[in-house]
């Protein structure tokens, strides 16, 4: 199975997403050292948020918060991304709360030595075509609201990331100034997610019913 969900008696949610070369699993506090290496690196973070590495305190705080979401059964959180062949962590991908009701924001960071090797496209393609339809079918709510739309941003200079977002069907809808940079805003609706995936009629009926 490329995608598996398991909810424990404690309420902890475990999700595993397999792609041809990668395996994605929920972050835990035991991953702190790996996230320190990933998010504390200038070269890894040059296109993310402010374009500067996070300090140890901020990373530790985020790791705790993202881990807690999984413990509470909340799937809008961070995944550790590993190579199947070596089990090496190559990055993370996160689905987190957007600025308005029902919106989720997609973001990711990969270690620079794994850029431009096709891992980003493979990760994003399966995340959007497999994981997101599953959240819709299972009626997972984002801050109490129906999950209705997906957002992502990129600086204009990051043409590779822009192409990746467009490759998964996200459309540019505007621009904003945040974290000291101009950002392009990309958007995809629940309807678009379902229609562009391999989801069966059960997915479509659930998404569009009523």
C-alpha positions as CSV (number, residue, x, y, z in Angstrom):
1,X,0.0,0.0,0.0
2,X,1.4,3.4,-0.9
3,X,-0.5,5.1,1.8
4,X,-1.5,3.8,5.3
5,X,-3.4,5.5,8.2
6,X,-3.4,4.1,11.7
7,X,-4.9,5.7,14.8
8,X,-3.6,4.3,18.1
9,X,-5.7,4.0,21.3
10,X,-3.9,7.1,22.7
11,X,-5.3,9.1,19.8
12,X,-1.8,9.3,18.1
13,X,-2.2,9.3,14.3
14,X,0.5,7.5,12.2
15,X,0.5,7.9,8.5
16,X,3.0,6.4,6.0
17,X,3.2,7.5,2.4
18,X,5.5,5.5,0.1
19,X,6.7,6.7,-3.3
20,X,9.0,4.9,-5.7
21,X,12.2,6.2,-3.9
22,X,10.9,7.9,-0.8
23,X,9.1,7.1,2.5
24,X,7.2,9.8,4.4
25,X,6.4,9.4,8.1
26,X,5.2,11.7,10.9
27,X,7.7,13.8,12.8
28,X,8.5,12.9,16.4
29,X,10.6,14.6,19.0
30,X,13.3,12.0,18.3
31,X,13.8,13.7,15.0
32,X,15.1,16.9,16.6
33,X,18.7,16.5,15.7
34,X,17.8,15.8,12.0
35,X,15.6,19.0,11.9
36,X,18.4,21.0,13.5
37,X,20.6,19.9,10.6
38,X,17.9,20.6,8.0
39,X,16.4,23.9,9.2
40,X,19.6,25.3,10.8
41,X,21.5,25.3,7.5
42,X,21.8,28.5,5.5
43,X,22.1,26.7,2.2
44,X,19.0,24.5,2.8
45,X,16.9,27.5,3.9
46,X,18.0,30.1,1.3
47,X,14.6,30.0,-0.5
48,X,12.4,29.3,2.6
49,X,10.6,32.0,4.6
50,X,13.1,34.7,5.5
51,X,15.9,32.9,3.6
52,X,17.9,32.5,6.8
53,X,18.4,29.4,9.0
54,X,16.3,29.0,12.1
55,X,18.0,29.0,15.5
56,X,18.0,26.0,17.8
57,X,15.2,27.3,20.1
58,X,12.9,27.9,17.2
59,X,13.5,24.5,15.6
60,X,13.0,22.8,19.0
61,X,9.7,24.7,19.5
62,X,8.4,23.7,16.0
63,X,9.4,20.1,16.4
64,X,7.5,19.9,19.6
65,X,4.4,21.6,18.2
66,X,4.4,19.5,15.0
67,X,4.9,16.3,17.0
68,X,2.1,17.2,19.3
69,X,-0.3,17.5,16.4
70,X,0.3,13.9,15.4
71,X,-0.1,12.9,19.0
72,X,-3.5,14.6,19.0
73,X,-4.6,12.9,15.8
74,X,-4.1,16.0,13.6
75,X,-2.8,15.2,10.1
76,X,-1.9,18.9,9.3
77,X,1.7,18.6,10.3
78,X,5.2,17.7,9.2
79,X,6.5,14.6,7.6
80,X,10.0,13.3,7.7
81,X,11.1,12.4,4.1
82,X,13.7,9.6,3.8
83,X,15.3,7.7,1.0
84,X,14.1,4.1,0.9
85,X,17.5,2.9,-0.2
86,X,19.5,4.3,2.7
87,X,16.9,5.5,5.3
88,X,18.7,8.9,5.1
89,X,16.5,12.0,5.9
90,X,16.6,14.2,2.8
91,X,14.0,16.8,4.1
92,X,10.6,17.5,5.3
93,X,7.2,18.5,3.9
94,X,4.5,20.1,5.9
95,X,0.8,20.8,5.5
96,X,-0.1,23.5,8.0
97,X,-2.9,26.0,8.9
98,X,-3.6,28.7,6.3
99,X,-4.6,32.3,7.1
100,X,-8.3,31.7,6.4
101,X,-10.9,29.1,7.3
102,X,-10.5,25.8,5.5
103,X,-7.2,26.6,3.9
104,X,-4.0,24.6,4.4
105,X,-0.5,25.8,3.4
106,X,2.0,23.4,1.8
107,X,5.7,24.0,2.4
108,X,8.9,21.8,2.2
109,X,12.6,22.0,2.7
110,X,15.2,19.5,1.3
111,X,18.9,19.3,2.0
112,X,20.6,21.1,-0.8
113,X,22.6,18.1,-1.9
114,X,19.3,16.5,-2.9
115,X,18.0,19.4,-5.0
116,X,17.4,18.9,-8.7
117,X,17.4,15.1,-8.5
118,X,13.7,14.7,-9.0
119,X,12.9,14.0,-5.3
120,X,10.9,17.2,-4.9
121,X,8.6,16.5,-7.8
122,X,8.2,12.9,-6.7
123,X,7.4,13.9,-3.1
124,X,4.9,16.7,-4.1
125,X,3.2,14.6,-6.7
126,X,2.3,11.8,-4.4
127,X,1.6,14.1,-1.5
128,X,-1.1,15.9,-3.5
129,X,-2.4,12.9,-5.5
130,X,-2.5,10.4,-2.6
131,X,-2.3,12.0,0.8
132,X,-4.6,15.0,0.3
133,X,-7.5,13.1,-1.3
134,X,-7.3,10.7,1.7
135,X,-7.7,13.6,4.1
136,X,-10.7,14.8,2.2
137,X,-12.3,11.3,2.2
138,X,-11.7,10.9,5.9
139,X,-13.2,14.4,6.6
140,X,-10.2,15.7,8.5
141,X,-10.9,19.2,9.6
142,X,-8.5,22.1,9.7
143,X,-9.0,24.1,12.9
144,X,-12.6,22.9,12.9
145,X,-13.4,23.8,9.3
146,X,-13.7,21.7,6.2
147,X,-10.5,21.3,4.3
148,X,-11.3,23.3,1.2
149,X,-8.2,24.7,-0.4
150,X,-4.4,24.4,-0.7
151,X,-2.0,27.3,-0.7
152,X,1.7,27.6,-1.3
153,X,4.2,30.4,-1.8
154,X,7.5,30.9,-3.5
155,X,9.9,33.8,-4.1
156,X,10.0,34.8,-7.8
157,X,13.7,33.8,-8.1
158,X,13.0,30.2,-7.1
159,X,12.0,29.2,-10.6
160,X,12.5,25.5,-9.8
161,X,10.0,25.5,-7.0
162,X,7.5,27.5,-9.1
163,X,7.7,24.8,-11.8
164,X,7.2,22.1,-9.2
165,X,4.1,23.8,-7.8
166,X,2.7,24.3,-11.3
167,X,3.5,20.6,-12.1
168,X,1.0,19.6,-9.3
169,X,-1.7,21.8,-10.8
170,X,-1.3,24.8,-8.5
171,X,-2.2,28.2,-10.1
172,X,-0.7,31.5,-9.3
173,X,-3.3,33.8,-7.9
174,X,-1.4,36.8,-6.6
175,X,1.6,38.2,-4.7
176,X,2.3,39.2,-1.2
177,X,5.2,40.7,0.8
178,X,6.2,38.6,3.8
179,X,9.3,37.7,5.7
180,X,11.1,40.6,4.0
181,X,10.5,39.1,0.5
182,X,8.0,39.3,-2.4
183,X,6.2,36.0,-2.6
184,X,4.1,34.5,-5.3
185,X,0.9,32.8,-4.0
186,X,-0.3,29.5,-5.5
187,X,-3.7,27.9,-5.0
188,X,-5.6,24.7,-5.6
189,X,-9.1,23.8,-4.4
190,X,-10.4,20.6,-3.0
191,X,-12.3,20.1,-6.2
192,X,-9.2,20.5,-8.3
193,X,-7.3,18.1,-6.0
194,X,-9.8,15.4,-6.5
195,X,-10.3,15.9,-10.3
196,X,-6.5,15.8,-10.9
197,X,-5.9,12.7,-8.8
198,X,-6.5,9.1,-9.4
199,X,-9.2,9.1,-6.7
200,X,-12.2,6.9,-7.4
201,X,-15.8,7.9,-7.5
202,X,-16.0,7.5,-3.7
203,X,-13.6,10.4,-3.3
204,X,-15.6,12.5,-5.8
205,X,-18.9,11.8,-4.2
206,X,-17.6,12.7,-0.8
207,X,-16.0,15.9,-1.9
208,X,-18.9,17.2,-3.9
209,X,-21.9,15.8,-2.0
210,X,-24.5,18.3,-0.9
